Each structure stands twice: as C-alpha cells, then as structure tokens.
Amino acid sequence: MHQVDQVLYTGKTHTTGGRDGVSRSDDGRLDIKLSSPGSAGLGTNPEQLFAAGWSACFIGALGKAAGKLKVALPADLSVDAEVDLGMTGETYLLQARLGIRLPGLALDVAQALVDAAHQTCPYSKLTRGNINVTLQLLA
C-alpha cells in the first residue's frame, strides 16, 4: 500500500440517515438528499456520486496523460461511468464500466491515453483489484 506524503485536498462531508438521508460538505457547496437506488425518493445515491466523481477524475487523468504524450485532447471528450450495486450470495459488491469518448484521435493514441489515465487516476487505483472494472473506448 502506498502512503500519502502530501495531502493536496480533503473533501469533508457530514451524512445522516444513510441511503435515505442527507449529505452536506463542510464548505456548503454540496447539500444533497440521498435515496436508495430504485426508490421513489428524490435524492441521488452513492453509486451515482461515485460514478460522477470517478468520471470527472478520469477526465483529469486523461489530461495529464495527454500532456505527457504531447497530444491535444478533443474539446468534446467524455466519460460515461456506470457503477452497479449487486450481490453475490449475502455479500454486497460493486462493479463498474467506463465508456470513454475521444473523438478525432487515432485508436492507438486514444487507447494509450486511456491506459495511462487508468494507471494514474486515484479512483482507478482505489478500485484496482477490488472490483470488476471494464474500460471501453466508444465511437
């Protein structure tokens, strides 16, 4: 396990009520209602939040990879993240898929960027070896 030498940022939230509660950040920028997946509740759920965070972070990692490879990223790049909550027997598990669009880039260049981003993105590191993850370049 790697040790953090320098903390760049700490996200702080306070959550009450679990999956049917509320979550607020200490700076007030995040103030959301939570609802269980598939319920009639009006809030988001942890799987959606994880998907949003991971896809945003992955785009940042693509930018770092593009800088190292001296490649310009397309302005309309996108990452679609899907995070499944599932079960095996009595055990709850997550699995995920990232669909990456890098329009206008040659396939080999796009794949090199995705591979590099997956190695450096902190969310990808967090999940590596812990959940099933599929990465797919989309047209």
Rosetta blueprint (number, residue, H / E / L):
1 M L
2 H L
3 Q L
4 V L
5 D L
6 Q L
7 V L
8 L L
9 Y L
10 T L
11 G L
12 K L
13 T E
14 H E
15 T E
16 T E
17 G L
18 G H
19 R H
20 D H
21 G L
22 V E
23 S E
24 R E
25 S E
26 D L
27 D L
28 G L
29 R L
30 L L
31 D E
32 I E
33 K E
34 L E
35 S L
36 S L
37 P L
38 G L
39 S L
40 A L
41 G L
42 L L
43 G L
44 T E
45 N L
46 P H
47 E H
48 Q H
49 L H
50 F H
51 A H
52 A H
53 G H
54 W H
55 S H
56 A H
57 C H
58 F H
59 I H
60 G H
61 A H
62 L H
63 G H
64 K H
65 A H
66 A H
67 G H
68 K H
69 L H
70 K L
71 V L
72 A L
73 L L
74 P L
75 A L
76 D L
77 L L
78 S E
79 V E
80 D E
81 A E
82 E E
83 V E
84 D E
85 L E
86 G E
87 M E
88 T E
89 G L
90 E L
91 T E
92 Y E
93 L E
94 L E
95 Q E
96 A E
97 R E
98 L E
99 G E
100 I E
101 R E
102 L L
103 P L
104 G L
105 L L
106 A L
107 L H
108 D H
109 V H
110 A H
111 Q H
112 A H
113 L H
114 V H
115 D H
116 A H
117 A H
118 H H
119 Q H
120 T H
121 C L
122 P H
123 Y H
124 S H
125 K H
126 L H
127 T H
128 R L
129 G L
130 N L
131 I L
132 N E
133 V E
134 T E
135 L E
136 Q E
137 L E
138 L E
139 A L
